[in-house]
Every structure is written in structure tokens, then in C-alpha cells.
Amino acid sequence: MALRKIICEGDPLLRKRSREVEEVTDRIRTLAEDMWETMYEAEGVGLAAPQVGVLRRIAVIDVTEPAEPEDDSSDGGTDPNPVPEPIKYLLINPELVEASEEMAASKEGCLSVPGKSGLVERPARVKVRALDIDGKPFEIEGEGMLAKALLHEIDHLNGILYTDIAEEIEDIESK
């Protein structure tokens, strides 16, 4: 696996529609592995292939909640802070199948738009169809953070940045 450079707003590749993946090859698998590593290194929630300069319809998402800090006052019984169940997906050729009429507004950021966040209104619940790493189709239904991440990454694959649809874009403090 290798870290890839994340390209930023202003790079014309981010504004192009990505091409469908015709066949899941070793090259696609390597790209997916690199995307996971790059996303985790950048402390992101999702990453689409165009963000690493590849115009293919591939995205990775991990909306797993961070584990709570250990509670030292435990009496040795059941773990009061169990490790959260992973909520992560590799999506090849994702397409939106359904979106709720109910909308939800929340802050979004993006690894390709560092130092900014904006209020974005999106459908509260969605259903997406995609292929997995073996080229097998699957569907995923999501709400909350997962719905937002799915839509955000599909937008990237269509050349759309969250800043195109956000209100109240603001600078955020760096860590």
C-alpha cells in the first residue's frame, strides 16, 4: 500500500465526472488499498478516487464512531466502553437509488478543501447501490453521518464539491 497525494480545490480533476469501473482488476484493488491508507492518514471519513487524481468511480467511507476512553472506575465486570462496530464501505460505481424527502442540515468538511467547513442540506436517508471489491453488487441504506458521507463521495465522483451546495462556509481552526 502507498499513501497518495490528496489534490485540493482548484485542481481541474476535481471538477470532472469519473469513469465507471468496467472490471475490478488488481490495479483497482491496489487503488482501493491506497485510498484506505491515505484517508486514515489524513484522518478523513471518506475519500473518492478523484481526490487522489484518479478519475474512476471508487470511494471509501468509514463512519465508525471513535471508541470512548477507558473508564478506570470499572469493577472488572462487563466492559462499559465496548469497541464500536466498524461502519466502513468500499464503493465501486456507486449510484443513488433512493433519497428521503426529509432533509437534514449539518456541517461538512473535505480533505480536498482543507481549513474550511460549511452547512450542507442533504436527504436524511438514502439507499445506494454499488459493487464491492470482488465486483459483486450490494445495496446500503444509511442515515445521519453515513447518508451524508455517501452523498458527499458520490458528489465527488460527479465533479461536485460540497462548497458548491453549502451555506455559511467558514474557516476552521487547524489542529
C-alpha positions in Angstrom: 0.0 0.0 0.0 1.0 3.6 -0.6 0.0 7.0 0.5 -1.4 9.1 -2.3 -1.3 12.9 -2.6 -4.8 14.4 -2.0 -5.4 17.1 -4.5 -7.2 20.3 -3.4 -9.8 22.7 -4.7 -8.7 24.5 -7.7 -7.3 21.3 -9.4 -9.4 20.7 -12.5 -9.6 16.9 -12.0 -12.0 17.5 -9.0 -14.5 19.1 -11.4 -14.6 16.1 -13.9 -17.0 13.2 -13.9 -15.3 10.0 -13.1 -15.5 7.0 -15.4 -17.2 3.7 -14.5 -15.0 0.8 -13.4 -15.5 -1.9 -16.1 -13.7 -4.6 -14.3 -12.3 -5.0 -10.8 -8.6 -5.7 -11.5 -5.5 -5.9 -9.3 -4.8 -2.2 -10.2 -8.3 -1.2 -8.9 -7.7 -3.3 -5.7 -4.3 -1.5 -5.2 -6.0 1.9 -5.7 -8.6 1.0 -3.1 -6.0 -0.1 -0.6 -4.0 3.1 -1.2 -7.2 5.1 -0.7 -7.9 3.5 2.7 -4.4 4.2 3.8 -4.5 7.8 2.5 -7.9 8.5 4.1 -6.8 7.2 7.5 -3.5 9.0 7.4 -5.4 12.3 6.7 -7.9 11.5 9.4 -10.8 11.6 7.0 -14.2 9.9 7.0 -14.4 9.4 3.2 -12.3 9.6 0.1 -13.1 9.4 -3.6 -10.7 8.4 -6.3 -10.7 11.8 -8.0 -9.3 13.3 -4.7 -6.1 11.3 -5.4 -6.1 12.2 -9.1 -7.8 9.1 -10.5 -11.0 9.6 -12.4 -12.6 6.3 -11.6 -15.9 5.8 -9.7 -14.5 4.4 -6.4 -14.9 5.7 -2.9 -14.1 4.6 0.6 -16.1 5.6 3.7 -15.5 4.9 7.4 -18.1 6.5 9.8 -17.2 4.3 12.8 -17.6 6.2 16.0 -14.4 6.6 17.9 -14.1 4.4 21.0 -14.9 6.0 24.3 -11.9 6.5 26.7 -11.4 3.7 29.1 -13.3 4.0 32.4 -10.8 3.3 35.2 -13.6 3.0 37.8 -14.8 -0.3 36.4 -15.1 -3.1 38.9 -14.0 -5.7 36.4 -17.5 -6.5 35.1 -18.6 -6.1 31.5 -16.7 -3.5 29.5 -18.6 -0.2 29.9 -17.0 1.1 26.7 -17.1 -1.7 24.1 -15.2 -1.2 20.8 -17.8 0.2 18.3 -18.9 -1.9 15.4 -17.0 -0.8 12.3 -19.1 1.1 9.7 -16.9 1.1 6.6 -17.6 0.6 3.0 -15.7 0.4 -0.3 -18.0 1.5 -3.1 -17.3 0.9 -6.8 -19.6 2.6 -9.3 -22.0 3.8 -6.5 -25.3 5.1 -7.6 -28.1 6.7 -5.5 -31.2 4.5 -5.7 -33.5 6.3 -3.2 -33.4 9.5 -1.1 -35.8 10.6 1.5 -37.9 13.8 1.1 -36.9 14.6 4.7 -33.8 16.8 4.7 -31.1 17.3 7.3 -28.6 20.1 7.5 -25.2 19.6 9.1 -21.6 20.8 8.9 -19.3 19.2 6.3 -15.6 19.4 5.6 -13.5 17.8 2.9 -9.9 16.6 2.6 -9.7 18.5 -0.7 -10.9 21.7 0.9 -8.7 22.0 3.9 -9.3 24.5 6.6 -13.0 25.1 5.7 -16.4 23.8 6.7 -19.9 24.6 5.6 -23.5 23.9 6.3 -25.0 21.5 3.8 -28.6 20.3 3.5 -28.9 16.7 2.2 -31.6 14.0 2.3 -31.7 12.5 5.8 -31.8 8.9 4.5 -30.5 7.3 1.3 -30.1 3.9 -0.4 -27.1 3.4 -2.6 -26.2 0.5 -4.9 -22.5 -0.3 -5.7 -20.1 -3.1 -6.4 -17.7 -4.5 -3.7 -14.0 -5.3 -4.2 -14.9 -8.6 -5.8 -17.2 -6.9 -8.3 -20.4 -8.2 -6.6 -23.4 -5.8 -6.3 -24.7 -4.7 -2.9 -27.0 -2.1 -1.5 -26.6 0.1 1.5 -29.1 2.2 3.4 -27.8 5.0 5.5 -29.0 7.9 7.6 -27.2 10.6 9.6 -23.5 10.7 9.1 -23.5 7.6 6.8 -26.1 9.2 4.4 -24.1 12.5 4.4 -20.8 10.6 3.6 -22.4 8.5 0.9 -23.8 11.6 -0.9 -20.6 13.6 -0.4 -18.5 10.9 -2.0 -20.9 10.4 -4.9 -20.8 14.1 -5.5 -17.0 13.9 -5.8 -17.4 11.2 -8.5 -19.7 13.6 -10.4 -17.2 16.6 -10.1 -19.2 18.4 -7.4 -17.6 19.7 -4.2 -19.6 20.3 -1.0 -18.7 24.0 -1.3 -20.9 24.2 -4.4 -24.0 23.5 -2.3 -23.0 24.7 1.1 -24.2 27.7 3.0 -22.2 29.6 5.6 -18.8 28.4 4.5 -16.3 29.3 7.2 -12.6 28.9 8.0 -11.9 26.4 10.8 -9.0 26.4 13.2 -6.2 24.0 12.3 -5.4 21.3 14.9 
